[in-house]
C-alpha cells in the first residue's frame, strides 16, 4: 500500500496504486510544523486502518513517528542518511556534513532500520545501519557515446547557457526553466540523451551521480554555494576520480572546455567501490527481518 506526496505520486502511480498525501514543505517553519501535525494525525489513522507489518519511508518524519506510535516497525531509506550513519571522509567540510546529518537524523526519528544510499562505499559509524547502492538504469553501449549532456535542477540563466554553448555547441541541455534552446525535463528524452553522452555537466543530485558512476560517464557536478547536500555530493564524486566539483556561479566556458578535454582520460577509477548491496534488496531484507520479529 503506497502513500506519496508531490512528485512521487506521478512517479509511482503508474506502477502501483498510490494514494496522494500532503508533503512537508522543504523549509522548516510554522507551515512545516502545521503540516507535520496534520500528517501525523492522518498517518496514525492510516496505519491503524491498514495494520501493516512494516512501514517504509524515504525519510518522512510524520510516517515514521506514526509507525512508532502504532507499534509498527519502520525502515528509513535515502541518500541523506549517508551523512548521518557514515563517517565523513577527510577533507570534506565539517559544518555542511553535520548540518545534513542533523536533517537526516530528525527526518528519520522513530525508524528501526536506516538504509543509506550512495554511489560509493563509505565507512559506517552506525553498526545497525546499511549502506546500499542505487539501482542504475542499464545503458546501451551499441555506439560510441559522442554527445555532451547538461541538466540543471533549478534552471539556468543566459550566462550559463552561453558558457555551455561556447564550450559544447551541440550539447543537449535540460532544465525546468531557462532561455530558448533549453529542453524541459522529460524522462524518455533524457534517458536517450544520457545513453549517447560522452560527458555530463549537471547539478549534483545523488541519483544522476550514481548513474554516471555506474556507467563510467565523466561528470562535472555543480552546486549552489548554499546547498550543503549537493556540495558534498559533488566533492564525494571528485574523490572518485570520475569527475569534478564546482560552484555554479564559478562555471564558465574555459572551465567547461578544460573538463571536456579531460573527459576522455577519465575512466572507472580504483577509488570507485560501490556498496555491496542494492538498495531495493536492502529494503526487502530489512522488511523481512522486521516482519519476522528481529530487533
ChimeraX attribute file (.defattr): number of C-alpha atoms within 10 A of each C-alpha:
attribute: neighborCount
match mode: 1-to-1
recipient: residues
	/A:1	9
	/A:2	13
	/A:3	18
	/A:4	18
	/A:5	14
	/A:6	12
	/A:7	9
	/A:8	13
	/A:9	18
	/A:10	13
	/A:11	12
	/A:12	15
	/A:13	15
	/A:14	9
	/A:15	8
	/A:16	11
	/A:17	11
	/A:18	18
	/A:19	13
	/A:20	14
	/A:21	14
	/A:22	14
	/A:23	17
	/A:24	19
	/A:25	13
	/A:26	7
	/A:27	8
	/A:28	9
	/A:29	10
	/A:30	10
	/A:31	12
	/A:32	15
	/A:33	13
	/A:34	12
	/A:35	16
	/A:36	20
	/A:37	13
	/A:38	13
	/A:39	20
	/A:40	20
	/A:41	13
	/A:42	17
	/A:43	21
	/A:44	20
	/A:45	14
	/A:46	16
	/A:47	20
	/A:48	16
	/A:49	9
	/A:50	10
	/A:51	12
	/A:52	14
	/A:53	16
	/A:54	20
	/A:55	23
	/A:56	21
	/A:57	21
	/A:58	18
	/A:59	24
	/A:60	19
	/A:61	23
	/A:62	26
	/A:63	31
	/A:64	29
	/A:65	21
	/A:66	24
	/A:67	27
	/A:68	18
	/A:69	14
	/A:70	15
	/A:71	13
	/A:72	21
	/A:73	23
	/A:74	27
	/A:75	24
	/A:76	27
	/A:77	27
	/A:78	21
	/A:79	24
	/A:80	24
	/A:81	28
	/A:82	28
	/A:83	24
	/A:84	25
	/A:85	24
	/A:86	20
	/A:87	14
	/A:88	19
	/A:89	13
	/A:90	7
	/A:91	8
	/A:92	14
	/A:93	14
	/A:94	11
	/A:95	10
	/A:96	17
	/A:97	20
	/A:98	15
	/A:99	15
	/A:100	18
	/A:101	20
	/A:102	16
	/A:103	15
	/A:104	23
	/A:105	20
	/A:106	12
	/A:107	22
	/A:108	29
	/A:109	18
	/A:110	21
	/A:111	24
	/A:112	21
	/A:113	21
	/A:114	29
	/A:115	26
	/A:116	25
	/A:117	28
	/A:118	25
	/A:119	29
	/A:120	22
	/A:121	17
	/A:122	18
	/A:123	13
	/A:124	18
	/A:125	14
	/A:126	12
	/A:127	9
	/A:128	11
	/A:129	19
	/A:130	24
	/A:131	30
	/A:132	27
	/A:133	24
	/A:134	25
	/A:135	17
	/A:136	16
	/A:137	12
	/A:138	10
	/A:139	14
	/A:140	13
	/A:141	10
	/A:142	8
	/A:143	8
	/A:144	11
	/A:145	16
	/A:146	11
	/A:147	17
	/A:148	22
	/A:149	23
	/A:150	23
	/A:151	24
	/A:152	21
	/A:153	15
	/A:154	11
	/A:155	16
	/A:156	19
	/A:157	10
	/A:158	11
	/A:159	13
	/A:160	18
	/A:161	19
	/A:162	15
	/A:163	18
	/A:164	25
	/A:165	16
	/A:166	16
	/A:167	19
	/A:168	17
	/A:169	11
	/A:170	12
	/A:171	20
	/A:172	22
	/A:173	25
	/A:174	24
	/A:175	19
	/A:176	15
	/A:177	16
	/A:178	19
	/A:179	14
	/A:180	8
	/A:181	11
	/A:182	19
	/A:183	17
	/A:184	16
	/A:185	16
	/A:186	11
	/A:187	9
	/A:188	9
	/A:189	13
	/A:190	18
	/A:191	13
	/A:192	12
	/A:193	19
	/A:194	25
	/A:195	22
	/A:196	19
	/A:197	21
	/A:198	19
	/A:199	27
	/A:200	27
	/A:201	23
	/A:202	23
	/A:203	28
	/A:204	28
	/A:205	19
	/A:206	22
	/A:207	16
	/A:208	19
	/A:209	28
	/A:210	22
	/A:211	19
	/A:212	22
	/A:213	25
	/A:214	21
	/A:215	19
	/A:216	18
	/A:217	23
	/A:218	28
	/A:219	31
	/A:220	26
	/A:221	27
	/A:222	25
	/A:223	25
	/A:224	17
	/A:225	13
	/A:226	10
	/A:227	12
	/A:228	18
	/A:229	21
	/A:230	21
	/A:231	26
	/A:232	22
	/A:233	22
	/A:234	27
	/A:235	20
	/A:236	21
	/A:237	27
	/A:238	17
	/A:239	18
	/A:240	18
	/A:241	17
	/A:242	23
	/A:243	28
	/A:244	19
	/A:245	22
	/A:246	20
	/A:247	17
	/A:248	17
	/A:249	12
	/A:250	12
	/A:251	16
	/A:252	17
	/A:253	18
	/A:254	13
	/A:255	15
	/A:256	19
	/A:257	16
	/A:258	11
	/A:259	21
	/A:260	21
	/A:261	9
	/A:262	13
	/A:263	19
	/A:264	12
	/A:265	10
	/A:266	16
	/A:267	15
	/A:268	17
	/A:269	13
	/A:270	8
	/A:271	12
	/A:272	18
	/A:273	14
	/A:274	19
	/A:275	18
	/A:276	12
	/A:277	15
	/A:278	16
	/A:279	22
	/A:280	16
	/A:281	13
	/A:282	20
	/A:283	20
	/A:284	13
	/A:285	12
	/A:286	22
	/A:287	21
	/A:288	14
	/A:289	13
	/A:290	20
	/A:291	15
	/A:292	10
	/A:293	10
	/A:294	10
	/A:295	8
